[in-house]
Amino acid sequence: MSAFASDAVSQFAVFFSALVHDLKHEGVSSRQLSNLHPTLCEEYNYESVAEQNSITVAWEMLMDPSFKDLQQCLFASEEDLLRFRQLLVNCVLATDLSNAKALALRNQRWDKAFQSKDVDPDFKATAVLEACIQVSDISHIMQHWKVFLKWNERVSMVEYGLDLQK
């Protein structure tokens, strides 16, 4: 059994990453985002700006004192916290398919994970998780139009604080 299969912290990190990977995403390209928010782009060195901002916003929310009990449950140690944070960053950054340099690095990791002998199972798991989150990020384009409209309407209602029951 892989370490990931028995590691609740890693499993929750992947789940959390999927939930937050588009947090505060404005639905525009990176180029357009840099025109709209030049200081934000400078903060992230003009790389994976939307994704890095999603990580920052999600991390600030998770680390808010009001979630102290959840933090204590998730992070029994500093090592757990660091491992969770690294998986969060890796998974969310994997959703940036427009960053050629990052894509090349992910492809190199994939090749190393599955073409080399004596590779750490956690390294392989990370490569697979990055690929899975990429697929889940773009798979929405394969859904039926009515399903797309239904979920986007609900996301918008939540975003604007509207009652879903109406």
Buried (B, 14 or more C-beta within 10 A) or exposed (E): EEEBEEBEBBBBBBEBBBEBBBBEBEEEEBEEBBEEBEEBBEEBEBBBBBBBBBBBBBBEEBEEEEEEEEEEEBBEEEEBBEBBBEBBBBBBBBBBEEBEEBBEEBEEBBEEBEEEEEBEEBEBBBBBBBBBBBEBBEEEEEEEEEEEEEEEEEEEBEEEEEEEEE
